[in-house]
């Protein structure tokens, strides 16, 4: 299946979608309809250093793809009383 190419105008959203879809296509075989459906649900977010992706105690209902950069995660153990 051909890889999705970023639009020529260098739009960051389309470049990010291209990277995500290329990586996924290495592992999953998508039909063209499945690829379009998946892409319709993508939303580009940009975080700055020290921004939180998810606050402590919050419940996440989305899936995140890190296109560029790194993240750290911390887990707090429940304290016994």
Buried (B, 14 or more C-beta within 10 A) or exposed (E): EEEBEBEEEEEEEBBBBBBBBEEBBEEEEBEEEEBEEBBEEEEBEEEEEEEEBEEEEEEEEEEEEEBEEEEEEEEEEEEEE
